[in-house]
Each structure stands twice: as structure tokens, then as C-alpha cells.
Amino acid sequence: MDFPEIDAGVVDDQDDDEAGTPEEEPLALPSDFTSVEREELGLSALAVFEHRIRMGHAHDLLSAIKLSLNHQGAFLADKKKHARGQKDNTRAQTQVRVAAARTRLLAEVFNYNRDRLLMLSGSTTIDGLPAIDMQKDLKSRNWQKPREQGDSRDEPSWIWTVTPPWSSAGDTAAWQSEVDRVQWFRARAEVARINEEVNKLHAEFKRTHQGFKSMASAWEALLTRTDLSDGARAYVYKKGAMYNALGEKCANLFAKTRKDNEDKWDYTP
């Protein structure tokens, strides 16, 4: 068999600079063709396998995105707690920035992979897998931070509650029940802490009122002494009246803050 002669001095192909690298070579996967072209080229069976692989890859990417968001939050919390000085703050901010960039990169890969799934399915939507909104979906709440007014209206991103399509109905229900259970226990603990603060505030009101009354009684007890001068007696009257007035003011404020008029120590509903 005759082969064309090759110059011994030629080491590299002359078209290497224009051909690019192997990593940049298009693979011509079924998702690169339309449904009609796949039928003509006999790629329908391969399209089914690619769809399965990409669906699994999509959920792997979601897991990686959630993990990256957790890392981002951990780096930010560590910066606020331990970073002191410009050097430490710069290093800590670099960690946060790198984690945020990785999260966005993973989200972009997920959206690209989702576009490939749409090409394979010939549809415009995928149940349970919407496109990731870079502004709204890449947020993670700090669970160590107490709730603030308006937090109950914030809906969590869908990426935290999505379940794989191969999960059974029982597994999906169990997963959702576990998510709801965690949220319920957290809400119950927060209610308990709020009730504790309410009881502490009411106890402080009562103790403050009793303290003012005790001080007024102590000053008024001095009026029984016969050796007081007129000036001293006037001063005693003044101090007693002052503490009585403070006690009445505290009692009135306490009455406004209570939801009931019953005198008790536990004001939790």
C-alpha cells in the first residue's frame, strides 16, 4: 500500500494553529441537532441516553450549587467573626468572592445544561427545573440570624426544595415533610425565645414599679423623725413625691403594653 511521502523535517501539522485544541472540538451530540435532524441521522436512541445523563447532571449541579452557597455563607460569617485589619479582611473577602464566582459559574453551567435538555425534549419548559435566576435564586438565608419583620413573606428559592424526577411519590412527600418539620421546629423555637423576651420585659416593668414604690416608702418613713429641719422635711416630701410619680408612670406604661389586665408573671399566649 503506497502512502504519500512526508517530509522528514515536518514535525507538526501546518493547520494546528487554525484547528485549535482537542478540548475545543465540537462533539456533535444529539442535542446539537433538531428533532428532525436526529430522525434523519438516526440519533433518536442516543438522544434518549443523553437526556438521561443531562438530567442526572442537572441535579448534580444543583447539589454543587447549594454546597457552594453554603461555603459562601460560611466564608462570610468567618470574615465577620475573625477578620481584623486590612490584610485579614482582604484575604477573607477573596475567599467570599471566589466562592461567589464559583456559584455563578455552576449556575451558568446548569442553565446551559437545561438548554440542552430543552433541545432534546423539544419543549419550552421542564417540570421542576426552571432556569436559575442569577439575581433571586442564588441566595442563602443565614439561619443563625434572628428573624426580622417581613421575613415570613420571603419565599425560599426552588433549588432548596426540588427533588429528582426518579424519586417516588412517597420519597418526595417524605422530603417535603422533613423540610416543613425543620421549619416548624425552628419557628417554634423562635416563638419560645420571643415569649421569654416578653416575660422578661414585663418582669422588668413590675420590678421597676416595685423599686420606685419601695424608694418612695423609704423616703416617707423618714417623716416620722422629729429631729428633721423644715428644709430636710421638704426635701423628704420632694423625693417621696418624685418616686411615687415615677412609679405611677411606670405602672401606666406597663398597663399599655399588656394585652390583658390580669397580674401574672407569664404573659405568653
C-alpha positions as CSV (number, residue, x, y, z in Angstrom):
1,M,0.0,0.0,0.0
2,D,1.5,3.3,-1.1
3,F,1.4,6.3,1.2
4,P,2.3,9.8,0.2
5,E,5.8,10.8,1.1
6,I,6.1,13.1,4.1
7,D,9.0,15.5,4.5
8,A,11.1,14.3,7.4
9,G,11.6,17.8,8.6
10,V,7.9,18.4,9.1
11,V,7.1,17.8,12.8
12,D,3.8,19.5,13.4
13,D,0.7,19.8,11.1
14,Q,0.6,23.0,9.3
15,D,-3.0,23.6,10.2
16,D,-2.5,23.2,14.0
17,D,-2.8,27.0,14.7
18,E,-6.2,27.1,12.9
19,A,-7.6,23.8,14.1
20,G,-7.5,24.7,17.8
21,T,-7.2,22.3,20.7
22,P,-9.0,19.0,21.2
23,E,-10.9,20.4,24.1
24,E,-12.5,23.0,21.8
25,E,-13.5,20.4,19.2
26,P,-17.3,20.2,19.0
27,L,-18.6,16.7,19.9
28,A,-21.7,16.8,17.7
29,L,-24.0,15.4,20.4
30,P,-27.7,14.7,19.7
31,S,-28.6,17.9,21.5
32,D,-26.8,19.9,18.8
33,F,-29.4,18.8,16.2
34,T,-33.0,19.5,15.8
35,S,-35.6,16.7,16.3
36,V,-36.0,16.4,12.5
37,E,-32.2,16.1,12.0
38,R,-32.0,13.5,14.7
39,E,-34.6,11.4,13.0
40,E,-32.8,11.7,9.7
41,L,-29.4,10.9,11.2
42,G,-30.6,8.0,13.4
43,L,-29.7,9.7,16.6
44,S,-33.0,9.2,18.4
45,A,-31.7,6.4,20.6
46,L,-28.6,8.4,21.5
47,A,-30.8,11.4,22.4
48,V,-32.6,9.3,25.0
49,F,-29.3,8.4,26.7
50,E,-28.0,12.0,26.5
51,H,-31.3,13.2,28.1
52,R,-30.9,10.8,31.0
53,I,-27.2,11.8,31.5
54,R,-28.0,15.5,31.4
55,M,-31.0,15.1,33.7
56,G,-28.7,13.5,36.3
57,H,-26.1,16.1,35.7
58,A,-28.6,18.8,36.3
59,H,-29.4,17.5,39.8
60,D,-25.7,17.0,40.5
61,L,-25.2,20.7,39.6
62,L,-28.0,21.7,41.9
63,S,-26.3,19.9,44.7
64,A,-23.0,21.6,43.9
65,I,-24.7,25.0,43.8
66,K,-26.3,24.5,47.2
67,L,-23.0,23.4,48.6
68,S,-21.2,26.4,47.1
69,L,-23.8,28.7,48.6
70,N,-23.2,27.2,52.0
71,H,-19.4,27.6,51.6
72,Q,-20.0,31.3,50.5
73,G,-22.1,31.9,53.7
74,A,-19.6,30.2,55.9
75,F,-16.7,32.3,54.5
76,L,-18.8,35.4,55.0
77,A,-19.6,34.5,58.6
78,D,-16.0,33.7,59.3
79,K,-14.9,37.1,57.9
80,K,-17.3,39.0,60.1
81,K,-16.2,37.0,63.2
82,H,-12.5,36.7,62.8
83,A,-11.2,39.1,60.2
84,R,-9.3,42.0,61.8
85,G,-7.3,44.6,59.9
86,Q,-6.9,45.2,56.2
87,K,-4.8,42.1,55.5
88,D,-7.2,39.6,57.1
89,N,-10.2,41.4,55.5
90,T,-8.7,41.3,52.1
91,R,-7.9,37.6,52.4
92,A,-11.3,36.8,53.7
93,Q,-13.1,38.9,51.0
94,T,-11.1,37.0,48.4
95,Q,-12.5,33.7,49.7
96,V,-16.0,35.1,49.6
97,R,-15.5,36.4,46.1
98,V,-14.1,33.2,44.8
99,A,-17.0,31.2,46.3
100,A,-19.5,33.6,44.8
101,A,-17.8,33.3,41.4
102,R,-17.9,29.5,41.6
103,T,-21.6,29.6,42.5
104,R,-22.4,31.8,39.4
105,L,-20.3,29.6,37.2
106,L,-22.1,26.4,38.3
107,A,-25.4,28.2,37.8
108,E,-24.4,29.2,34.2
109,V,-23.4,25.6,33.5
110,F,-26.8,24.4,34.9
111,N,-28.7,26.8,32.6
112,Y,-26.6,25.7,29.7
113,N,-27.3,22.0,30.5
114,R,-31.0,22.9,30.9
115,D,-31.0,24.4,27.4
116,R,-29.6,21.2,26.1
117,L,-32.4,19.3,27.8
118,L,-34.9,21.6,26.1
119,M,-33.4,20.8,22.8
120,L,-33.6,17.1,23.4
121,S,-37.2,17.2,24.7
122,G,-38.5,19.6,22.1
123,S,-40.3,21.5,24.8
124,T,-40.1,25.0,26.3
125,T,-40.3,24.1,29.9
126,I,-39.1,21.3,32.2
127,D,-41.2,20.3,35.2
128,G,-39.4,21.0,38.4
129,L,-36.3,22.5,36.7
130,P,-36.8,26.2,35.8
131,A,-33.9,28.3,34.8
132,I,-31.8,29.7,37.6
133,D,-32.3,33.4,38.1
134,M,-28.9,34.9,38.9
135,Q,-30.4,37.7,41.0
136,K,-33.1,35.9,43.0
137,D,-32.2,32.2,43.2
138,L,-28.6,32.4,44.3
139,K,-29.4,33.5,47.9
140,S,-29.0,31.6,51.1
141,R,-30.5,32.7,54.4
142,N,-28.4,32.9,57.5
143,W,-30.2,30.5,59.8
144,Q,-28.2,31.8,62.8
145,K,-29.6,35.3,62.4
146,P,-32.9,36.0,64.2
147,R,-36.0,36.6,62.0
148,E,-36.9,40.2,61.2
149,Q,-40.1,41.8,60.2
150,G,-41.1,40.8,56.7
151,D,-39.0,37.6,56.6
152,S,-42.2,35.5,56.5
153,R,-43.1,36.9,53.1
154,D,-39.7,35.8,51.6
155,E,-40.2,32.6,49.6
156,P,-37.1,30.3,49.6
157,S,-35.6,29.6,46.2
158,W,-36.9,26.5,44.4
159,I,-33.4,25.0,44.3
160,W,-33.6,24.1,48.1
161,T,-36.8,22.1,47.7
162,V,-36.5,20.4,44.3
163,T,-36.5,16.6,44.2
164,P,-35.1,14.4,41.4
165,P,-37.7,13.1,39.0
166,W,-36.8,9.5,39.7
167,S,-37.8,9.9,43.3
168,S,-41.1,8.1,44.2
169,A,-44.1,10.0,45.4
170,G,-43.5,8.7,48.9
171,D,-39.9,9.9,48.9
172,T,-41.0,13.3,47.6
173,A,-43.7,13.6,50.3
174,A,-41.2,12.5,53.0
175,W,-38.6,15.0,51.8
176,Q,-41.2,17.9,51.8
177,S,-42.4,16.8,55.2
178,E,-38.9,16.9,56.6
179,V,-38.4,20.4,55.2
180,D,-41.7,21.5,56.8
181,R,-40.8,19.9,60.0
182,V,-37.4,21.7,60.2
183,Q,-39.1,25.0,59.5
184,W,-41.8,24.3,62.1
185,F,-39.4,23.4,64.9
186,R,-37.3,26.5,64.1
187,A,-40.4,28.7,64.1
188,R,-41.5,27.2,67.4
189,A,-38.1,27.8,69.0
190,E,-38.2,31.4,67.8
191,V,-41.7,31.9,69.3
192,A,-40.4,30.5,72.6
193,R,-37.5,33.0,72.6
194,I,-39.9,35.8,71.8
195,N,-42.2,34.8,74.7
196,E,-39.2,34.7,77.0
197,E,-38.3,38.3,76.0
198,V,-41.9,39.4,76.6
199,N,-41.9,37.8,80.1
200,K,-38.6,39.4,80.9
201,L,-39.8,42.8,79.8
202,H,-43.0,42.5,81.9
203,A,-40.9,41.3,84.9
204,E,-38.7,44.4,84.5
205,F,-41.7,46.6,84.4
206,K,-43.0,45.1,87.6
207,R,-39.7,45.1,89.4
208,T,-39.1,48.7,88.3
209,H,-42.5,49.8,89.6
210,Q,-41.9,47.9,92.9
211,G,-38.5,49.6,93.2
212,F,-39.9,53.1,92.8
213,K,-42.6,52.3,95.4
214,S,-40.0,51.0,97.8
215,M,-37.9,54.1,97.4
216,A,-40.9,56.3,98.0
217,S,-41.8,54.3,101.1
218,A,-38.2,54.6,102.4
219,W,-38.2,58.4,102.0
220,E,-41.7,58.8,103.5
221,A,-40.6,56.7,106.5
222,L,-38.2,59.5,107.4
223,L,-41.1,61.8,108.0
224,T,-41.7,60.1,111.4
225,R,-38.5,61.5,112.7
226,T,-38.9,64.6,114.9
227,D,-35.4,65.9,114.5
228,L,-35.8,66.9,110.9
229,S,-35.5,70.6,110.0
230,D,-38.1,72.3,107.8
231,G,-35.7,72.1,104.8
232,A,-34.9,68.4,105.3
233,R,-38.6,67.6,105.7
234,A,-39.4,69.5,102.5
235,Y,-36.6,67.6,100.7
236,V,-38.1,64.3,102.0
237,Y,-41.5,65.2,100.7
238,K,-40.0,66.1,97.3
239,K,-38.1,62.8,97.0
240,G,-41.1,60.7,98.0
241,A,-43.3,62.5,95.6
242,M,-40.7,62.0,92.8
243,Y,-40.5,58.3,93.3
244,N,-44.3,58.0,93.6
245,A,-44.7,59.8,90.3
246,L,-42.1,57.6,88.6
247,G,-43.9,54.5,90.0
248,E,-47.2,55.7,88.6
249,K,-45.6,56.5,85.2
250,C,-44.1,53.0,85.1
251,A,-47.4,51.4,86.0
252,N,-49.3,53.3,83.3
253,L,-46.7,52.3,80.6
254,F,-46.9,48.7,81.9
255,A,-50.7,48.7,81.5
256,K,-50.4,49.9,77.9
257,T,-48.0,47.2,76.9
258,R,-50.1,44.3,78.4
259,K,-52.8,42.6,76.3
260,D,-54.8,41.8,79.5
261,N,-55.2,43.4,82.9
262,E,-54.5,40.2,84.8
263,D,-51.5,40.5,87.1
264,K,-49.3,37.5,86.3
265,W,-45.7,36.5,85.5
266,D,-46.3,34.5,82.3
267,Y,-47.9,36.7,79.6
268,T,-47.3,34.2,76.7
269,P,-50.4,33.5,74.7
